[in-house]
């Protein structure tokens, strides 16, 4: 079954596709009239721009994944009309990737190079995250050990100084309070 795929054009002034048959001005009007669900007191919350961009990027990424899945299904189908539908699906994938590329000026997220290298190598970036968190936990435990050791040393030093110099005991106790 061949699906008719009509992709919305991407306007040069926006990373979002224009509505089918609409102009950039109509797209701006539609964007301005889009309402979000009201909060308890009746006002509409304003979602931060970064959140809107992130959600739009996620939606478009899911669209690319869906288009790639449909392409794989078409190729695996093996029917006679497959060459034309494969070409249509490839065109849809290219358009979906172009929509994501059009958003690059609006995305300001830093991704560690190690994560990108893992993705390029076909590995799961979760392993990087897991390793990073484990290393961070180890460093935190080490720092906590150093802090506790210094605190114990301070307390022992305070006791020894108080014994050796009883006149300084009030000052030492004041300095040892957290």
N, C-alpha and C positions, 0 to 999 in steps of 0.2 A: 504494500500500500504506500503510495507516494504522498507525502505531505507537502502542501503548498507552504513554503516558508517565505514570509514577507518580512524583511528586516527594516527597521526604522532607520532613516538616515541620521548620521551623527553630524550635528551642526558645528561649525568652526568656533562658535562662541561658547559652547557648552560641552562637557564630557558626557552629558546624557543624550540619548537619542531623541530626535524630534518625534512627535506623534505622527503616525502615518498620515500623509497628506497635509501636514501642518507646517507652518512657517516657524522660524525662530521666535517671532513675536508671539505667535499662538502658544508655542512651548513655554515662553516666559509667563504668559497669562495663566496657563494651566498650572505651572509650578507655583505661581503666586496664590492661586485659589485652592491649592491642595491643603486640606486641613488635617490636623492630627487629632486623635481622640482627646476630648477635654478632660482635665483633671477634676478633682472633687469640687472645687469652687467655680467651675465653669470656664476657666481660662484654658487656652490651648498651650501646652508646653512647647518650648522651643528647643528642638533637638540640636545639639552642637553640630557644626558643619562637619567636623572630623567624623562624628558618628554617622551622619548621613552618607558621607563619602565611603566610609568603611562598609556600611550596609549595602550600598550600591555596588561596590567592588565585589563583595561576597556574592551578591545576586548574579552579577555578570560572570564571575568565576564559575558558579554553579551552572550557568547557561553554557559556558564553554565545555564543562565536563559532560553535561547532558548532550551537547552537540557531538562531542567525540564518541560518546556511548552510542548515539544513533548512527553515526558513521560506521562504527565497528559492527553494529547489528546489520546495517545495509550490506556491508562487504561480506559478512558471514551468511547472509540470506541466500545468495547464489541464484537469484531469479534472472530472467531475461532482461527486465527493465532496470537492472542494477547499475549499469554504467552511467545512465543519466541521473539516477537518484543519488549515486555516489558523488557525482560531480556537484549536484545540488547541495549535498551534505558538506562537502569540502568547502564550497562557497559559504555556507552558513557558519562553519567553524572559523574560516578566515574573517568573516564579518564580526563574529563574536570576539575574536582576539583583537581585532581592530578597535572595538568598543572599549576593551580594557586598556589598550595602548593609548586611547584618547584621554583616559583619566590620569595619565602619569603626572601631569602638572598639578593635580589636586591631591596627590598622595605624598605625605611627608613622613612616612614610617621608615625607621632605620632597621634593616635586617642584618644581623651579624654575618660576616663573610663566611664563617664556618658553617652556618646554616645553609647558605646558598651553595657552598661546595658540596654539602651532603645531598642536597636536592639534585644538583647536577650529576652527582655520582649515582643517583637512583636510590639513595638510602633515606630512611625515615628521619626527619629532623628531631623527632621526639627523643632519639638517642642522645643528641647534643644537649637538649634541655635536661634530660635525666642526669647526664654527666656533669653539666654545669651546676645543677642543684645539689648533687652529691658533693662536688668540690666546694661549693659555697657553704654547705652544712659543716664540712670538715674544717674549713677555715674559721667558721664561727665558733665551733667547739674549741679549736686551738686558742682563739682570742679569749674565749670565756675562761679557759684554763689559765692563761697568762694573767687575766684580770683577778681571778680568785687567788692566784699565787701572790701577786703584788699586794692584795688586800690582807692576806694572812701575814705576809712579811711586815706590812705596816703595823698591824696589830701587835705582833711580837716585838717589833722595834719600840713601839709605844710603851709596852709593859716594861721592857728593859730600860728605856730612858726614864720612865717614872720611878723605877726602883733605884736607879743611879742618881737621879736628880729630882728628889721629892718636891722641890719648889716649882718645878715645871709641870707637875701633874695636871693642874687645871688647863693649862694651854695645850697639852698633848691630848687630853680627853676632848677638848673643843675641836681640835684639828681632826680627830678620828671620827667625829659624827658625820653621818652621810648627808 
